[in-house]
């Protein structure tokens, strides 16, 4: 897809998602293109897709660019590049939709090179192994519950 068609597609999808063509145009021109041009090494299509997905997943527009900046920084630090950028932003989108942090999203972040369990352990003052055990037990209980309903 050419750059111009990617730009047009991004503007159109943002207009639909945001329900207001003027707001979408303003966000797109003022924020997203500026972010793509000045502050990131990632391709515009990756940025546009991630931004669109975060909005589609329910993220407030004012949080999209700061989130993408953090995602871009994390992807760069992990050495995963554009693939890491996509993986991390998809995991953030999934967390946005569910409103929770599941082990699946934690694993997605870890696959992208983010030490998510270590970060969570540091933030909560818990041990990484305790978090893993607790997560495993929760999953085991959920599987058991589902099996009982078959």
N, C-alpha and C positions, 0 to 999 in steps of 0.2 A: 504494500500500500504506500502510495506516495505521501510525502509530508503534508501537502495541501489537503488531500482527501482525509488524512488522519486528523488534521485540524478541524475540518468541517464536520467530520463524524463526531469528534469530541464535543464541539459546540452544540450540535443537535442533541446528542444524548444528555448532555448537562441541562439543556433547556427542558427536556422532557422530565428528567429526574427532579429538577428543582421547581418545576411548575411555573417558571417565570423566565421568559426569554431574556429580559433585561438584566435580571440578577445573574443569570447564567453567563451572559455575555460579559458582564462586569467581572465576575469571578474568573472567567476564563482568560480575558485579556489582561486584567490587572494582576491577578495572582498566579494562575497556573503557568501562563507563558513567561512571566517574569521569573518564576521559580525555575522553569526549564532552561531559560537562557543564562541565568546568572549564577545559580547556586548548586547545580548538580551536573554530574557527568553522564547521567542516564538519558536514554533516548526519549524523545517527546512521547512516542507511543506508549512506552512503559509508564511515564508520568501521567499521561491522560487516562490510561486504563486504570491505574491505581487510584487516581483521584475520583474517577467516575464510580469505581467499585466501592470506595469508602463512603461516598454520598449515597449510593444505592443501598448500602448496608445500614444506613441511618445515621451516619456521622454528621454532626453539625458542620456546615460549610466553613465556619471560622476555625475549626480544628483540623481541617484537611491538610493545609500547607504545613503547619507545624508538625503534624503526624508524619507527612511524607518526608520532611526534612530529617526527623529522627530515624525514620525507616531507612532513608538513604545513607545516613551516617552509620547506622548499624550494619547495613549491607556492605559498605565500604570497609568498615573495621573487620568484618568477618572474612573479607576477601572473596565473597561470593558474587560480587558485581550485580549485573542486571537481574540474573536469576534469583539472587538473594533478595533484591529489592521487591521482586514480584512475590516471592514466598512470604516474606515478612509482612508486606501490605495485605496479602490475602489472609494471613493469620489474624492480623489486627481487625480486618473486616469481619471475619467469623466471630471474633470476640465481641465486636460491636453489635452484631445481630443477636447473639445469645445473651449478652449482658453478663456472661460468666467467663471464667477462665477454666477451660477443661484441659485434661492431659493431652488430648489430641492437638490443641493449639500449642501447648507447651512443646510437644514433640515437633510440630511444624517449625516453631521458632528455633529449636535446637538443631534441626536438620539444616536450617539456614545459617548455622554458625553462631547463634545467640545463646549464651549460657543461661537460659530462662529459669531453670530450677535454682541455680546458684543465686541469681538476682532475687528471686522470690524468697529464698531462704534468708538471704541477707536482709531483705526488707521486713520480714516477719520475725527475724531472730530465731529461726528454727534451723535444724540440721537438714541438709539435702536428703540424706537417707531416710529421715523421718517423713519428709514430704513424699518421697517415692513410695514408701510403705503405705502411707495413708491413701495416696492416689490409687495404688494397686488394690487395696481393700475396698475402696469405693467402687471401682470397676467390677471387682469380683461380686460384690453385693448386687449391683445392677444387673449383671449377667444372670445371677441366680434368680433374681426376681422375674426377669423376662422368661427364663426357662420354666418357672413354675406356672406361668400363664399360658404356656403352649398346650 
